């Protein structure tokens, strides 16, 4: 089961504040939020963790951008697979 964090939790996990967080999204260094309601969005916990791990490992901005692109592509492919239920 995937966990989705609202912004306060995602910020707490990353150690960032709101403005740098949104700047990272604009620069391709953080994944875009997912809609979880009509007026609500959040961030998949595994994506935040993966990006944090890349930063801790000392990955370059270009490597983190590639990771973010891969994470977005995984979202797209997961959305294209119909439920097996």
N, CA, C and O of each residue as an XYZ file, in Angstrom:
340
protein
N       0.841     -1.184      0.000
C       0.000      0.000      0.000
C       0.885      1.246      0.000
O       1.794      1.373      0.821
N       0.618      2.133     -0.902
C       1.406      3.357     -1.005
C       0.883      4.394     -0.010
O      -0.325      4.566      0.156
N       1.808      5.070      0.636
C       1.459      6.134      1.568
C       1.652      7.472      0.878
O       2.659      7.698      0.207
N       0.686      8.349      1.048
C       0.792      9.699      0.493
C       0.891     10.672      1.654
O       0.049     10.690      2.552
N       1.936     11.478      1.613
C       2.139     12.492      2.644
C       1.606     13.823      2.163
O       1.832     14.216      1.019
N       0.898     14.515      3.040
C       0.525     15.894      2.767
C       1.788     16.736      2.913
O       2.799     16.257      3.426
N       1.735     17.973      2.470
C       2.912     18.837      2.428
C       3.639     18.951      3.772
O       4.864     18.823      3.785
N       2.964     19.183      4.898
C       3.718     19.318      6.154
C       4.588     18.102      6.477
O       5.718     18.250      6.941
N       4.062     16.906      6.232
C       4.843     15.691      6.497
C       6.013     15.574      5.522
O       7.125     15.229      5.922
N       5.762     15.861      4.248
C       6.823     15.789      3.248
C       7.930     16.794      3.569
O       9.113     16.480      3.437
N       7.547     18.001      3.991
C       8.544     19.005      4.369
C       9.353     18.535      5.572
O      10.574     18.690      5.599
N       8.678     17.963      6.567
C       9.371     17.484      7.758
C      10.368     16.388      7.401
O      11.469     16.350      7.950
N       9.999     15.508      6.500
C      10.889     14.417      6.099
C      12.095     14.919      5.311
O      13.185     14.355      5.406
N      11.896     15.974      4.540
C      12.976     16.472      3.692
C      13.859     17.501      4.392
O      15.006     17.717      4.001
N      13.312     18.135      5.434
C      14.063     19.190      6.107
C      13.987     20.531      5.384
O      14.704     21.469      5.730
N      13.125     20.616      4.391
C      12.984     21.858      3.629
C      11.792     22.663      4.121
O      10.932     22.160      4.844
N      11.764     23.907      3.716
C      10.603     24.746      3.966
C       9.827     24.870      2.659
O      10.271     24.402      1.610
N       8.679     25.500      2.738
C       7.762     25.558      1.598
C       8.386     26.160      0.321
O       8.283     25.561     -0.749
N       9.015     27.308      0.420
C       9.544     27.971     -0.785
C      10.612     27.133     -1.493
O      10.515     26.943     -2.705
N      11.624     26.626     -0.787
C      12.601     25.767     -1.471
C      11.979     24.488     -2.037
O      12.409     23.988     -3.076
N      10.973     23.971     -1.351
C      10.291     22.764     -1.828
C       9.679     23.024     -3.210
O       9.892     22.256     -4.147
N       8.918     24.114     -3.320
C       8.287     24.430     -4.603
C       9.318     24.836     -5.654
O       9.116     24.586     -6.842
N      10.404     25.448     -5.240
C      11.477     25.769     -6.183
C      12.084     24.477     -6.742
O      12.391     24.395     -7.931
N      12.253     23.475     -5.883
C      12.774     22.185     -6.340
C      11.825     21.533     -7.343
O      12.279     20.948     -8.327
N      10.532     21.624     -7.113
C       9.568     21.072     -8.069
C       9.726     21.782     -9.415
O       9.766     21.135    -10.461
N       9.815     23.095     -9.386
C       9.961     23.877    -10.625
C      11.255     23.534    -11.363
O      11.297     23.565    -12.593
N      12.304     23.209    -10.616
C      13.606     22.885    -11.219
C      13.754     21.412    -11.558
O      14.798     20.995    -12.061
N      12.717     20.611    -11.287
C      12.765     19.188    -11.602
C      13.531     18.370    -10.584
O      13.972     17.261    -10.884
N      13.697     18.907     -9.372
C      14.457     18.209     -8.338
C      13.554     17.551     -7.296
O      14.039     16.954     -6.334
N      12.253     17.661     -7.489
C      11.269     17.008     -6.613
C      10.072     16.662     -7.482
O       9.752     17.379     -8.430
N       9.416     15.564     -7.154
C       8.248     15.154     -7.934
C       7.073     16.100     -7.702
O       6.958     16.737     -6.655
N       6.217     16.168     -8.695
C       5.000     16.968     -8.588
C       4.021     16.275     -7.642
O       4.079     15.056     -7.480
N       3.133     17.027     -7.024
C       2.142     16.408     -6.138
C       1.117     15.606     -6.935
O       0.941     15.798     -8.138
N       0.446     14.701     -6.221
C      -0.663     13.951     -6.815
C      -1.955     14.431     -6.172
O      -1.990     14.725     -4.977
N      -2.998     14.508     -6.953
C      -4.299     14.915     -6.430
C      -4.860     13.774     -5.584
O      -4.877     12.621     -6.015
N      -5.318     14.107     -4.374
C      -5.945     13.106     -3.516
C      -7.367     13.518     -3.141
O      -8.037     12.846     -2.356
N      -7.799     14.598     -3.697
C      -9.149     15.088     -3.458
C      -9.387     16.300     -4.319
O      -8.501     16.730     -5.057
N     -10.579     16.856     -4.230
C     -10.920     18.007     -5.054
C      -9.993     19.189     -4.773
O      -9.588     19.903     -5.690
N      -9.660     19.388     -3.488
C      -8.793     20.515     -3.125
C      -7.593     20.055     -2.303
O      -7.073     20.811     -1.482
N      -7.161     18.833     -2.521
C      -6.059     18.292     -1.730
C      -5.058     17.580     -2.629
O      -5.422     16.949     -3.622
N      -3.789     17.697     -2.256
C      -2.724     17.019     -2.977
C      -1.715     16.504     -1.955
O      -1.674     16.960     -0.813
N      -0.915     15.560     -2.385
C       0.106     15.009     -1.509
C       1.255     14.450     -2.331
O       1.278     14.548     -3.558
N       2.198     13.868     -1.625
C       3.413     13.352     -2.245
C       3.600     11.903     -1.829
O       3.590     11.611     -0.633
N       3.772     10.975     -2.782
C       4.024      9.590     -2.411
C       5.274      9.497     -1.525
O       6.340     10.001     -1.879
N       5.122      8.852     -0.384
C       6.211      8.766      0.588
C       7.456      8.123     -0.016
O       8.572      8.565      0.256
N       7.277      7.082     -0.834
C       8.451      6.413     -1.395
C       9.240      7.335     -2.327
O      10.457      7.200     -2.448
N       8.550      8.273     -2.986
C       9.254      9.215     -3.856
C      10.079     10.201     -3.037
O      11.231     10.478     -3.371
N       9.494     10.730     -1.965
C      10.223     11.654     -1.097
C      11.440     10.949     -0.504
O      12.531     11.518     -0.455
N      11.249      9.715     -0.057
C      12.364      8.949      0.522
C      13.466      8.696     -0.506
O      14.650      8.812     -0.193
N      13.074      8.351     -1.729
C      14.069      8.069     -2.775
C      14.889      9.313     -3.104
O      16.103      9.224     -3.289
N      14.240     10.459     -3.178
C      14.952     11.702     -3.487
C      15.847     12.101     -2.317
O      16.973     12.555     -2.525
N      15.356     11.936     -1.090
C      16.196     12.214      0.085
C      17.427     11.318      0.085
O      18.533     11.785      0.359
N      17.244     10.029     -0.220
C      18.370      9.092     -0.247
C      19.391      9.503     -1.309
O      20.597      9.394     -1.087
N      18.912      9.972     -2.453
C      19.820     10.420     -3.515
C      20.620     11.636     -3.060
O      21.816     11.740     -3.333
N      19.956     12.549     -2.370
C      20.669     13.730     -1.856
C      21.715     13.326     -0.824
O      22.843     13.819     -0.847
N      21.337     12.432      0.076
C      22.271     11.969      1.113
C      23.463     11.272      0.474
O      24.590     11.396      0.953
N      23.215     10.536     -0.610
C      24.290      9.837     -1.313
C      25.181     10.775     -2.123
O      26.181     10.346     -2.699
N      24.817     12.052     -2.166
C      25.648     13.025     -2.877
C      25.436     13.060     -4.368
O      26.318     13.486     -5.114
N      24.272     12.615     -4.815
C      23.992     12.639     -6.254
C      23.918     14.084     -6.755
O      23.517     14.992     -6.027
N      24.311     14.270     -8.004
C      24.281     15.600     -8.616
C      22.854     15.986     -8.963
O      21.954     15.147     -8.968
N      22.657     17.278     -9.256
C      21.331     17.738     -9.649
C      20.842     17.014    -10.893
O      19.658     16.690    -10.992
N      21.732     16.755    -11.843
C      21.296     16.058    -13.064
C      20.881     14.618    -12.742
O      19.950     14.099    -13.357
N      21.545     13.978    -11.804
C      21.167     12.619    -11.415
C      19.821     12.629    -10.678
O      19.004     11.726    -10.859
N      19.600     13.639     -9.860
C      18.325     13.739     -9.153
C      17.201     14.046    -10.129
O      16.099     13.515     -9.983
N      17.456     14.892    -11.124
C      16.437     15.165    -12.154
C      16.075     13.875    -12.890
O      14.901     13.622    -13.162
N      17.080     13.064    -13.210
C      16.818     11.790    -13.885
C      15.976     10.881    -12.989
O      15.079     10.194    -13.478
N      16.253     10.872    -11.690
C      15.462     10.090    -10.745
C      14.025     10.587    -10.722
O      13.094      9.782    -10.754
N      13.830     11.898    -10.667
C      12.484     12.470    -10.648
C      11.740     12.092    -11.932
O      10.562     11.739    -11.875
N      12.395     12.159    -13.062
C      11.767     11.766    -14.330
C      11.360     10.300    -14.302
O      10.284      9.940    -14.778
N      12.228      9.448    -13.741
C      11.922      8.021    -13.646
C      10.719      7.790    -12.728
O       9.844      6.980    -13.035
N      10.682      8.505    -11.600
C       9.555      8.367    -10.674
C       8.242      8.812    -11.322
O       7.203      8.182    -11.122
N       8.291      9.894    -12.094
C       7.084     10.340    -12.806
C       6.664      9.297    -13.842
O       5.474      9.030    -14.007
N       7.636      8.709    -14.538
C       7.327      7.679    -15.538
C       6.705      6.454    -14.872
O       5.799      5.837    -15.433
N       7.184      6.100    -13.684
C       6.601      4.973    -12.953
C       5.160      5.254    -12.567
O       4.319      4.356    -12.598
N       4.871      6.502    -12.201
C       3.479      6.881    -11.902
C       2.604      6.664    -13.128
O       1.515      6.096    -13.045
N       3.111      7.135    -14.277
C       2.344      7.030    -15.519
C       2.073      5.572    -15.862
O       0.951      5.220    -16.226
N       3.090      4.721    -15.749
C       2.899      3.317    -16.104
C       1.990      2.618    -15.103
O       1.228      1.731    -15.488
N       2.049      2.992    -13.838
C       1.176      2.399    -12.832
C      -0.275      2.820    -13.084
O      -1.197      2.033    -12.869
N      -0.474      4.041    -13.531
C      -1.825      4.537    -13.802
C      -2.413      3.844    -15.030
O      -3.633      3.719    -15.141
N      -1.559      3.392    -15.954
C      -2.037      2.764    -17.181
C      -2.446      1.308    -16.968
O      -3.144      0.732    -17.802
N      -2.015      0.709    -15.854
C      -2.339     -0.702    -15.580
C      -3.677     -0.767    -14.862
O      -3.832     -0.188    -13.786
N      -4.645     -1.465    -15.445
C      -5.949     -1.574    -14.762
C      -5.827     -2.423    -13.507
O      -4.943     -3.273    -13.399
N      -6.728     -2.180    -12.561
C      -6.733     -2.961    -11.324
C      -6.951     -4.428    -11.629
O      -7.767     -4.781    -12.480
N      -6.226     -5.272    -10.937
C      -6.349     -6.710    -11.129
C      -7.475     -7.299    -10.269
O      -7.700     -8.510    -10.282
N      -8.170     -6.453     -9.535
C      -9.206     -6.961     -8.620
C     -10.458     -7.382     -9.315
O     -11.405     -7.826     -8.665
